[in-house]
């Protein structure tokens, strides 16, 4: 299993406090036009279908959005 309760809680906390844009581009040709609805629906699915492998892409997409929204950490020179 790719994710468990801890990972779900971390995702919920991140998206609860994140400043979400209205739209976001995941990759060429893949545009989320309502980020709030996307996050809500995907969190519901991963909580309800935890442990069911076919639903792991929902977690993967949330992780991809989180990565895009998380500012890159710059190394200290």
ABEGO torsion letter per residue (X at the ends): XABBAAAAAAAAAAAAABBBBABBBABBGBBBABAAAAAAAAAAAAAAABGBAAAAAAAAAAAAAAAAABBBBBBBX
